[in-house]
Amino acid sequence: MTTVNNGDALSLIELFPQDEDWSLQTMRLLSQVAVGGADLFECARTAARIGRETTDGEVWQREWSRTGREISEAARAALERGEITTARRAFFRAMSYWRHSEFFLDSSDPRRTEAYNEGRNNFRKAAELSGGLIEQIAVPFEGKEMDGYIVRPDDSGEARPTVLFLGGADSWAEELYFLGGTEFPARNMNVVMVDTPGRGSSLRFKEMYSRPDYEVPVAAILDFLEERSDVDSDRIGLAGVSFGGYYAPRAAAFEPRVKAVAAWCGTWSILTDFYEFYPPLQQQLQWLSGSKDDAEARAKLAEFTLDGIADKIKIPVYVMHGTADIIMDIKGAHRFVEALTSDDVTVDIYDAAGSLHCSYDYMSVAGARLGDWFLHRI
């Protein structure tokens, strides 16, 4: 186990000192600046409009959606002028602001659907302007389809190692592009991002709720990828971020086509390490599990455990976690690591820079470490 200590720990960038969750989630957005998922000063101007006193979620939603709308309009204007690069970059940023605007809304609020549609449409516009490097895909699954993307390093069609990147409780497939997804094409690997059950369009429009046996939807995606000539099906990696720190190891334990797996946030039990540990996300977890109330969610989420699963993983495993993570209990990461029996286990515990949830305060380095780890294993 490696404890990574690069410099001093960073407390929250308190753009919103009146609300810790607002500040933490905005650091998540700021972490994407380096790869084009946001602009520092667009974020700062939006934060200034919201102010440092209000805790009114209506103000939050209004101002972030305003920024999303304004940047989207700027993207369309650039496109009309034939300024493709400028338009693509602005469409990407607009997606992020729309996603950010809906984060604290009730799951039944229709503005979540509006924000999702606007954000996804902006990302797809950007994808259309990527020169074919970002391709929209639809994976057949149990009579429906899971929407997603494959991102390639170039348009040569060469069969390459490929990482399936799974998001967490509140991420969209589109956001994963900026939460480490760009690291894989930069290292001559494909990355695949799909709205699996309990996430994105599968949750919002198709009533595909999360499930403990995540090897089932993962197998459907791998079946789909095996048919593609630009995927080397003998070199498949699987990574999961946040709640994906359960999804990816669970699937890897039962799916022999996966050659290496990473948990960007380790966990043992979603019920204790996530649902009970961080109450602000309980409503989201009820929604994604298809639960009508707290009691039903607890019963369902109790099945999301790596007890009796972790020791079945025989391939290389990478676990990252931060000591200051207030969303997922680091004790679960330790239990997961202790149960592993693989001969190749890499563990990075960030106790200074990178110690926040998903290393939002160290994204450029943590994401690169993730990409490099897979580079040497698939």
C-alpha positions in Angstrom: 0.0 0.0 0.0 1.3 3.4 -0.9 0.5 6.6 0.9 0.9 9.4 -1.5 1.9 12.8 0.1 2.7 15.4 -2.5 2.7 18.7 -0.8 0.3 20.2 1.7 -3.3 19.1 2.0 -5.8 21.5 0.4 -9.0 22.4 2.2 -12.1 23.2 0.1 -11.8 26.1 -2.3 -14.6 27.9 -0.6 -16.3 29.7 -3.5 -19.4 29.1 -1.3 -18.2 29.2 2.4 -21.8 29.1 3.4 -22.3 25.5 2.1 -19.6 22.8 2.2 -21.4 20.7 -0.4 -21.7 23.5 -2.8 -18.0 24.2 -2.5 -17.1 20.5 -2.8 -19.2 20.0 -5.9 -17.8 23.1 -7.5 -14.3 21.8 -6.9 -15.4 18.8 -8.9 -16.2 21.2 -11.7 -13.0 23.2 -11.3 -11.0 20.0 -11.5 -12.1 19.7 -15.1 -10.7 23.0 -16.2 -7.4 21.5 -17.3 -9.1 19.2 -19.8 -11.6 21.7 -21.2 -14.6 20.7 -19.1 -15.0 24.2 -17.6 -13.4 27.6 -17.6 -12.1 29.0 -14.3 -13.4 32.5 -14.9 -16.8 31.4 -16.1 -17.1 29.5 -12.9 -15.9 32.4 -10.8 -18.3 34.8 -12.5 -21.2 32.4 -11.9 -20.2 32.0 -8.2 -20.1 35.8 -7.8 -23.6 36.0 -9.1 -24.8 33.4 -6.6 -22.9 35.1 -3.7 -21.4 33.9 -0.5 -24.4 34.2 1.8 -27.4 32.5 0.2 -28.1 28.8 0.5 -31.1 29.0 -1.7 -31.0 26.1 -4.2 -33.2 28.1 -6.6 -30.4 30.6 -7.0 -27.9 27.9 -7.6 -30.0 26.3 -10.3 -30.8 29.6 -12.0 -27.3 30.9 -12.2 -25.5 27.7 -13.3 -28.2 27.0 -15.9 -27.8 30.6 -17.1 -24.1 30.0 -17.6 -24.8 26.8 -19.5 -27.3 28.6 -21.7 -25.0 31.5 -22.4 -22.0 29.3 -23.3 -24.2 27.1 -25.5 -25.4 30.1 -27.4 -21.8 31.2 -27.8 -21.0 27.8 -29.2 -23.8 27.9 -31.7 -22.7 31.4 -32.8 -19.1 30.2 -33.3 -20.4 27.2 -35.3 -22.4 29.5 -37.6 -19.2 31.4 -38.3 -17.3 28.2 -39.1 -15.1 28.4 -36.0 -15.2 24.7 -35.3 -12.6 24.5 -32.5 -14.1 27.3 -30.6 -17.6 25.9 -31.0 -16.5 22.4 -29.9 -14.8 23.7 -26.7 -17.8 25.8 -25.8 -20.2 23.0 -26.3 -18.1 20.9 -23.9 -18.1 23.5 -21.2 -21.8 24.2 -21.6 -22.5 20.5 -20.9 -20.6 20.7 -17.6 -22.5 23.8 -16.5 -25.9 22.2 -17.2 -24.9 19.1 -15.3 -23.7 21.3 -12.4 -27.0 23.2 -12.4 -29.2 20.1 -11.6 -27.0 18.5 -9.0 -29.0 19.6 -5.9 -32.5 19.4 -7.4 -35.0 16.9 -6.2 -35.1 13.8 -8.4 -38.7 14.5 -9.4 -38.0 18.1 -10.4 -38.6 18.5 -14.2 -35.7 20.9 -14.4 -33.4 17.9 -13.9 -34.7 16.5 -17.2 -34.3 19.8 -18.9 -30.7 20.2 -17.7 -29.8 16.7 -18.6 -31.2 17.1 -22.2 -29.5 20.4 -22.7 -26.2 19.1 -21.3 -26.2 15.9 -23.3 -27.2 17.7 -26.5 -24.2 20.1 -26.0 -21.8 17.2 -25.5 -23.1 15.5 -28.6 -22.7 18.6 -30.6 -19.1 18.7 -29.5 -18.7 15.0 -30.3 -19.9 15.7 -33.9 -17.1 18.3 -34.2 -14.4 15.9 -32.9 -13.4 14.6 -36.3 -14.9 11.2 -35.6 -12.8 10.6 -32.5 -15.9 10.6 -30.2 -18.5 8.3 -31.4 -22.0 7.9 -30.0 -22.9 4.3 -29.3 -26.0 2.4 -28.1 -25.5 -1.0 -26.4 -28.4 -3.5 -26.5 -29.4 -4.6 -23.1 -32.5 -6.6 -21.9 -34.7 -5.2 -24.6 -33.5 -1.6 -24.3 -30.3 0.3 -25.1 -27.7 1.8 -22.9 -26.4 5.1 -24.4 -22.8 6.0 -24.5 -19.6 6.9 -26.3 -16.3 5.4 -27.5 -13.4 7.8 -27.7 -10.4 6.8 -29.8 -6.9 8.3 -30.1 -7.2 8.8 -33.9 -9.3 7.7 -36.8 -7.0 5.0 -38.1 -9.3 2.1 -37.1 -6.5 0.3 -35.4 -7.5 -2.3 -32.8 -6.4 -0.9 -29.4 -6.6 -1.7 -25.7 -9.8 -0.3 -24.3 -10.9 0.8 -20.9 -14.6 0.7 -19.9 -15.0 3.6 -17.5 -18.0 3.4 -15.1 -19.4 6.5 -13.3 -20.9 6.8 -9.9 -24.1 7.7 -8.3 -24.6 11.1 -10.0 -22.2 11.3 -13.0 -23.3 11.2 -16.6 -21.4 9.3 -19.3 -20.6 12.6 -20.8 -19.0 14.0 -17.7 -16.6 11.0 -17.4 -14.8 12.4 -20.5 -13.5 15.2 -18.2 -13.2 13.1 -15.0 -10.2 11.1 -16.3 -11.6 9.9 -19.6 -9.2 12.0 -21.7 -6.2 10.2 -20.1 -6.8 7.0 -22.0 -6.8 8.3 -25.6 -3.8 10.4 -24.7 -2.0 7.0 -24.0 -3.1 5.3 -27.2 -6.1 3.5 -25.6 -9.8 3.7 -26.3 -12.1 4.7 -23.5 -15.8 3.7 -23.4 -18.3 5.6 -21.3 -21.9 4.2 -21.1 -25.0 5.1 -19.1 -25.3 1.8 -17.3 -28.2 1.0 -15.0 -28.8 3.6 -12.3 -27.1 6.4 -14.3 -27.7 9.1 -16.9 -30.3 8.4 -19.6 -30.8 4.8 -18.4 -32.1 6.1 -15.1 -34.0 9.1 -16.3 -35.8 7.8 -19.3 -35.6 4.0 -19.3 -36.3 3.0 -15.7 -33.1 1.0 -15.7 -32.2 1.1 -12.0 -28.9 0.1 -10.4 -28.3 -3.5 -9.5 -25.8 -5.4 -7.4 -24.9 -7.9 -10.2 -23.1 -5.3 -12.3 -21.3 -8.0 -14.3 -24.5 -8.4 -16.3 -24.6 -4.9 -17.9 -20.8 -4.9 -18.2 -21.0 -8.3 -20.1 -23.5 -6.7 -22.5 -21.0 -3.8 -23.2 -18.1 -6.2 -23.7 -20.2 -8.3 -26.1 -20.8 -5.1 -28.1 -17.2 -4.1 -28.1 -16.1 -7.6 -29.3 -17.8 -6.8 -32.5 -15.8 -3.7 -33.2 -12.6 -3.8 -35.3 -11.1 -0.9 -33.4 -11.2 -2.7 -30.1 -8.6 -5.3 -29.1 -10.9 -7.6 -27.1 -7.9 -9.4 -25.5 -6.9 -6.1 -23.8 -9.9 -4.8 -21.9 -9.6 -2.8 -18.7 -12.4 -1.7 -16.3 -12.4 1.4 -14.1 -15.0 2.8 -11.8 -15.1 6.2 -10.1 -17.0 6.9 -6.8 -19.9 4.4 -6.7 -18.2 2.9 -9.6 -15.6 1.7 -7.1 -18.2 -1.0 -6.3 -19.5 -1.6 -9.9 -16.0 -2.2 -11.5 -14.6 -4.7 -8.9 -17.9 -6.6 -8.7 -18.0 -7.0 -12.5 -14.3 -7.9 -12.7 -14.8 -10.7 -10.2 -17.1 -12.5 -12.6 -16.1 -11.3 -16.1 -13.0 -13.1 -17.5 -12.6 -10.7 -20.4 -11.5 -8.0 -18.0 -7.7 -8.0 -17.7 -7.3 -5.2 -15.1 -9.6 -3.3 -12.8 -9.4 0.1 -11.0 -11.5 1.4 -8.2 -11.2 5.2 -8.0 -12.6 5.2 -4.4 -12.6 1.8 -2.8 -15.6 0.5 -1.0 -16.8 -2.6 0.8 -20.5 -1.9 1.5 -22.5 0.8 -0.4 -25.0 0.8 2.5 -22.5 1.6 5.2 -19.7 3.3 3.3 -21.8 5.6 1.2 -25.6 5.7 2.0 -25.1 5.9 5.8 -21.8 7.8 5.7 -23.0 10.7 3.5 -26.7 11.4 4.1 -26.9 14.3 1.5 -26.8 11.7 -1.3 -29.4 9.4 0.2 -32.2 10.7 -2.0 -30.1 10.2 -5.1 -29.3 6.6 -4.0 -33.0 5.9 -3.4 -33.7 7.2 -6.9 -31.0 5.2 -8.7 -31.9 2.0 -6.8 -35.6 2.4 -7.7 -36.6 2.7 -4.0 -39.7 4.4 -2.8 -38.3 5.2 0.6 -35.4 4.9 3.0 -36.3 1.4 4.2 -36.5 0.0 0.7 -33.2 1.7 -0.3 -31.5 0.2 2.8 -32.8 -3.3 1.9 -31.7 -3.0 -1.7 -28.3 -1.4 -1.0 -27.4 -4.0 1.5 -26.8 -6.3 -1.5 -24.2 -4.0 -2.9 -21.2 -5.4 -1.0 -17.9 -6.9 -2.0 -18.0 -9.3 0.9 -17.3 -12.7 -0.6 -16.6 -11.0 -4.0 -13.2 -9.3 -3.5 -11.3 -12.5 -3.0 -12.5 -13.8 -6.4 -10.6 -11.0 -8.3 -7.4 -12.5 -9.7 -6.4 -9.8 -12.1 -4.4 -6.6 -11.4 -6.2 -4.2 -9.1 -5.7 -0.5 -8.5 -7.4 1.3 -5.6 -7.3 5.1 -5.1 -8.8 6.9 -2.1 -8.3 10.1 -0.1 -8.1 10.4 3.7 -10.3 13.5 3.7 -13.1 11.9 1.6 -16.4 12.9 3.3 -18.6 11.1 0.7 -17.3 7.5 0.8 -15.8 6.1 4.0 -12.1 5.2 3.6 -12.6 2.3 6.0 -14.5 0.5 3.2 -11.4 1.0 0.9 -9.2 -0.6 3.5 -11.5 -3.6 4.0 -11.6 -4.1 0.3 -7.9 -4.0 0.0 -7.4 -6.4 2.9 -9.7 -9.0 1.2 -8.0 -9.0 -2.1 -6.0 -12.1 -3.1 -4.6 -10.8 -6.5 -0.9 -11.0 -6.9 -0.9 -7.5 -8.4 -2.5 -4.9 -6.1 -1.6 -1.2 -6.3 -3.1 1.1 -3.6 -2.7 4.9 -3.5 -4.0 6.6 -0.4 -3.8 10.3 -0.7 -3.3 12.1 2.6 -2.4 15.5 1.4 -3.0 16.7 -2.1 -5.7 14.5 -3.6 -7.3 13.6 -0.3 -10.8 14.8 -1.2 -13.4 12.6 -2.8 -12.2 11.3 -6.2 -9.2 13.5 -5.8 -11.0 16.6 -7.1 -8.1 18.6 -5.7 -5.5 16.6 -7.6 -7.3 15.5 -10.7 -4.5 16.2 -13.2 -2.1 13.9 -11.3 -4.6 11.2 -10.1 -6.2 10.9 -13.5 -2.7 10.6 -15.1 -1.7 7.9 -12.6 -4.9 6.0 -13.5 -4.1 6.2 -17.2 -0.5 5.1 -16.7 -1.5 2.2 -14.5 -3.6 0.8 -17.3 -1.0 1.6 -19.9 1.3 -1.0 -18.2 -1.4 -3.7 -17.6 -3.6 -4.0 -20.7 
